[in-house]
Each structure stands twice: as C-alpha cells, then as structure tokens.
Amino acid sequence: MSREATNGVPCGARVLTLDTMNPNVRRVEYAVRGPIVQRAVQIEKELREGVKKPFTEVIKANIGDAHAMGQRPITFFRQVLALCSYPELLEDNKFPEDAKKRARRILDACGGHSLGAYSASQGIECIRQDVARYIERRDGGISSNPDNIYLSTGASDAIVTILKMLVCGEGRDRTGVMISIPQYPLYSAALADLGAVQISYYLEEESCWSLNVTELRRALNEAKQHCKPRVLCIINPGNPTGQVQSRQCIEDVIRFAKEEHLFLMADEVYQDNVYADGCKFHSFKKVLFEMGPEFSSKVEMASFHSTSKCYMGECGFRGGYMEVINMDPQVKAQLTKLVSVRLCPPVPGQALLDLVVNPPQPDEPSYSTFMKERKAVLADLAEKARLTEEIFNTVPGITCNPVQGAMYTFPRIALPQKAIDKAKEQGLVPDMFYCMRLLEEEGICLVPGSGFGQKEGTFHFRMTILPPTEKLKVVLQKIRDFHLKFTQEFS
Ligand SMILES: Cc1ncc(COP(=O)(O)O)c(C=O)c1O
C-alpha cells in the first residue's frame, strides 16, 4: 500500500503536474515562438548534422527581431554602452567626446557609478526626465511629467503590469479587456494568464485593417452580458497587420473610451516605423490633449514604447517605458509598489533607452553618422514594405494589404477545400498545415494567422519584412512558388 504524505498525496508523486499546475498558465499560447518555430530549430540542427533537405538554411521571418536578421546596431548607442560597461575605455581616444560625455552622465546617475547596480524601481530619474522631454518634443510641446514615466523590461513587462493592475472580479464581474483581432499574442497570453475575459474586436481587412467604432461597440455590447469591460488595447502602428491609424480614428477611439468608461492602453512600440505616403504616426497622448480638457483631464491611459523596434531593433537589451495619464494617485502608489517588488528593469536597457530618447544633437560629433544610420535603416524597411506588398499581390490566391508601418505583413491566403480537409485529418488548423509544409519544403519559417486570430473561414500568415533585401526577394519568390505548387496539389 502506498504511503501518503500528510497532505493526502501519495509519497513519491510529483507536487507539480499538468493537473495540479496553475490552469491559467496551461491556457497561455504564444504563436510567435510556437510549434512552427520549434520545428524550425530542429530542422536547423538536422542541417548542421548533415541531413539532406531541399534547402541549405532556414530563414526565420517569424519574429520582429531585427538584429537576428542581420541589422547592424547604431554606432553611437553601442559606443556609449561599451563605455558604460567598461569605464576604463573613457581614456581611449577612439571614442568620440559626445559618447564619453553621455556615458559619464549615465554612470553618474547609477549607484556606485556602475551599470551593475540596481536602480530605482521606477527607473533612473534623469532617464525618466529625458523620456518626458522626448515625449514633449514628439507631441509638439504637450507637457509630460517624469513622475508619470515608468521604465520597464521592454514594453511587454509594462503591458503585463498594467493589465495586472486592472484585472479583478469574479464571474460576470470579471474584467473584460478589448483587444484587436488579429492581435499581437502577448495580449491574449497575458489575459489567459491573469484569468481576464478577452473581448475581441475585429479589424477590417477590406479597408487596410482599419478599426471602426461600430465594431468596437458591437464587441463591447456583446461582452457586457458576461463580463465587466474596463480596458481597451490598441496597437498602432499595428502588429501583425501593419496598418497606421488615422488621426480621426484615434479621436473616435478616445471618444468611445470616455463614453464607455474604459482605460486605454496604447501600444506604440512601432512609432518610428511608418512607411506609406499619406500615413503619419499620431500618438494617443497628443490626440487626447488636442481634444481638450473634457477628454485630457478624464480619460485614463497608459502608452508604451520600447528599444526593441523602430530603427534601433535592440530587443535583447529589454529597454522600454510607459507613461500613465490621469491615474488616480493612490493607484499610482500601488503601481510603484508593484514594480518595486521586481527591484528594477535592466540598467543597460535603461541606458540604451536614454540614448534613444536623447540622441546626438546637430552640434555634436556623432550626429551625422547617427542620422545616416537611422535614415538608412528606415529607408531600407520602407523599401522592403513596398516590395513585399508588390510581390505578394502578383500571386494568384494571395492578397496583401499595404504595409503602412511596423515590421510585418499579414497576407490572406486562399486555401483549397482539399487542403483544409487534409489539415483537419492531421489535426492541424489549415494555416498551420500550410506553414508547416512551407517550412519543410522551402525552409521558410512564418507564423500561421490562427496564432493572431482571424475572421472565421479566412486564412493568413504573418511574415516579417526584416530579412536583408536580397534575401527577402528570395523568400518572396519561394513563397510564391510554394503557394502555386500547394494550390495545384490540392485543387
Ligand atoms: C505590438 C507589440 N507590443 C509589444 C511588444 C513587446 O516588445 P518588447 O517587450 O521587446 O519591448 C512587441 C514585440 O514584438 C510588439 O510587437
């Protein structure tokens, strides 16, 4: 007879099993690093071991990781970070004086003059001040208070922290959070983890993934039957759909949030990634304040930015910030307490963020190289955005909206019924089946649209526009050939 431990569990049985673990964690899904990517890593290993494949390398166009796709870091950023990491280099004549000055300023603000010390939990004060000045310049002078800035471990950490502050209640009183479909799966994953209710509102593919208030209202009214909607999340420019919202649309969303008493979360990590003619980035903060005190003194909001995207692409440093607007001071004290439990965001990431918000100025020696490098990255992305749309739209059965901004395209793929049936037979959703075949046959790693959500009966994939131009052309050509072959096989 098996002996029992004092809590009634048989001795020797695991404490932590699939049945006893937190069920919310089991519900979490994150397609961007899902089964396709795991298989891609396995295939890379097989290639290294000499297994013969119809291709010689796996091209990973699944994740918005610019440096992993070969983008070079901005020289000034790395010079200052090198100086901060190893201050003996401050004696080295190879480094420009402005980089040294920045490094000294950052080090002076660090405990013990070292990047290795913990910082204040909300982030280093002079960096928060620099962030506030950056926001003011970006928003045409609308004031920003450094006390409302929280530095974070990438934007992800700040987004999850704010959701954690907002989610509460049980049953029909549970917090409902409105997210777009398609969405960036950090949101659905965080909502599953927190046990919040996901309220899906659909972007309109037919009009370039636009957002309209009628759809927001539909989703909200339906959700009111079973939860308490309290939060509206917007990603602009959009991931995975690459749209840039018009000023009018942002105004409508703000009006809707006020009417419906919703907390706004504006994810603006792609704020410099705008390529299409006639499109411009408008920050939610700026539009909110331009709408006058009736809105700017009432609507509660958090907006997010990161060092991971734009022209920097420095995902590995995990730098980011959020600005909170109209947050109840007592709640803000709770937020400050919550972030203090994790001590502080990575200090090297904070230092990098400082350089992003406070780049070299025209009278400084590093200015011209900085501007040249920044412009080159953004021009290259704009060209690749154009190329991607153009080539995909030549393929029968693929329809691609313009990539107005961000780093992704989310084309629609027409799949023959026989392919859909075959996928079902194998227990796969059809676009997963398609992407798996593409990976096995061509070595291209994309993410199936189902990982982001899509209208019932439609199929997509997400591809980044980050591979170097020549490689991107090869990828597009290979997808074209694969799509034609796949469609023929199942028609
Ligand atoms: C829309 C959006 N928000 C947030 C993030 C998180 O970025 P990070 O945590 O690296 O700042 C990403 C990353 O791809 C993203 O696409």
The ligand as a MOL file (V3000), in Angstrom:
LIG
                    3D

  0  0  0     0  0            999 V3000
M  V30 BEGIN CTAB
M  V30 COUNTS 16 16 0 0 0
M  V30 BEGIN ATOM
M  V30 1 C 2.8750 45.3740 -30.5810 0
M  V30 2 C 3.9850 44.9300 -29.6860 0
M  V30 3 N 3.9630 45.2990 -28.4080 0
M  V30 4 C 4.9210 44.9390 -27.5650 0
M  V30 5 C 5.9720 44.1400 -27.9760 0
M  V30 6 C 6.9940 43.7480 -26.9790 0
M  V30 7 O 8.2350 44.2770 -27.2350 0
M  V30 8 P 9.3830 44.3730 -26.1620 0
M  V30 9 O 8.9370 43.6940 -24.9220 0
M  V30 10 O 10.5680 43.7020 -26.7960 0
M  V30 11 O 9.5920 45.8290 -25.9490 0
M  V30 12 C 6.0260 43.7040 -29.3030 0
M  V30 13 C 7.0920 42.8150 -29.7670 0
M  V30 14 O 7.1210 42.3270 -30.8600 0
M  V30 15 C 5.0160 44.1270 -30.1800 0
M  V30 16 O 5.0090 43.7650 -31.4600 0
M  V30 END ATOM
M  V30 BEGIN BOND
M  V30 1 1 1 2
M  V30 2 1 2 3
M  V30 3 2 2 15
M  V30 4 2 3 4
M  V30 5 1 4 5
M  V30 6 1 5 6
M  V30 7 2 5 12
M  V30 8 1 6 7
M  V30 9 1 7 8
M  V30 10 2 8 9
M  V30 11 1 8 10
M  V30 12 1 8 11
M  V30 13 1 12 13
M  V30 14 1 12 15
M  V30 15 2 13 14
M  V30 16 1 15 16
M  V30 END BOND
M  V30 END CTAB
M  END
